[in-house]
Amino acid sequence: MSDVPATDPADLAEALASGERVGVLDVRDRDEYEAWRIDGPGVESAQVPHVRFLEASVNGDPADLVADLPEPLVVVCGRGEASAEVAGLLREAGVDAANLAGGMAAWARVYRVRPVVEESSTTGEGTTDDVTVLQYDRPASGCLAYLVVAGAEAAVIDPLRAFADRYADDAEDRDANLAVALDTHVHADHVSGVRDVAEATGARTVLPEGARDRGLAFDADLVADGETVAVGDAVLEAVHVPGHTSEMTAFRLSTAERDLLFAGDLAFQRSVARPDLEAGDEGARDLARDLHESLTGTLSALDDATLVLPAHRDPASTPDAEGPAGAVFGATVGTLRERLTVEDDPEAFADRVASDLPPQPANYEAIVATNLGREAMDDERAFEAELGPNNCAVDAD
């Protein structure tokens, strides 16, 4: 059915980001849909397997199967083949339907960028170079990364291996050399791009000091609480905030426009980090207590106006912190204090957080081992291993 219109995944992401109402018909199996699907505030979705449309085309009306979904419809499958057939059957039945080109595999390759800060001078001793901060967003998983450009140098924070080439290109577009590739912690939901970026650009690889105790098996510069990482004339200050993992470290940047905290998996827009992926259920309570101290002590001690920029977001969430070109994913310290439920008693907090755990990220043990350099994955396996939502947060309400 070559006449079936195709929707480009990047265009779908743009429509969702702009708040459009979109009907999504997923023709994969129920377990695939439940594990990972296109979501967002404007999405109305339904799962109806491919085979039911084949049956309806012979014995009924395919349009009856999507009567409750708004048009136009975007039809989705794993690779864009079964969905093209279903979209064609629906169009023959009078439904305004289009196929998502490339399916969920192509959706996983969409990577959007938003400016957080543009051309703001850094504050501090004698620093005058302009600073630009970009936020990268992978809608398929909710993974966020950041590029800090300060004069002729740039740093990427929490890069994804699947998009390792993107960061250097964006730095070059701003007349900067990518000098630092930094992870806030050993990620469990995606394959880190720090080594790939470093190999391609010669960038300095930086990880939290505690990564050594996790079994780090490759050379990197390790930073401890209070130490700094220079990026041009800008300075990233390491702030140890254990809880999601023992080595979890945020990085603070002061600009003339606002103070920023690249928070990794400390706190998200409306939730807090899960504490079980490093030490399992047995160690989750100990890390939950550490998380309580990181939230009520370290984070709360920052100025209310400090913008907290997480490494992940819920795929169904919307950007609600102001950036120079519109909203970005993040929230101020003051906003988080109002939004997040953090009990005064650390034991009560640990009881709730350690028991309120979503499904673990797909293939997380193999991904952790790869990010420590203890195992290897080729690009294809790495891409497949990290498909799905990040599941790094617990409900904070």
Buried (B, 14 or more C-beta within 10 A) or exposed (E): EEEBBBBBBBBBBBBBBEEEEBBBBBBBBEEBBEBBBBBBEBBBBBBBBBEBBBEBBEEEEBBEBBEEBEEEBBBBBBEBEBBBBBBBBBBBBEBEBBBBBBBBBBBBBBBEBBBBBBBBBBBEEEBEBBBBBBBBBBBBBBBBBBBBBBBBBBBBBBBBBBBBEBBBEBBEEBEBBBBBBBBBBBBBBBBBBBBBBBEBBEBBBBBBBBBBEBEBEBEBEBBEBEBEBBBBBBBBBBBBBBBBBBBBBBBBBBBBBBBBBBBBBBBBBBBBBBBBBBBEEEBBBBBBBBBBBBBBEBBBEBEEEBBBBBBBBBBEBBBEBBBBEEEBBBBBBBBBBEBBEBBEEBEEBBBBBBEBBBEBBBBBEBBBBBBBBEEEBEEEBBBEBBBBBBBBBBEBE
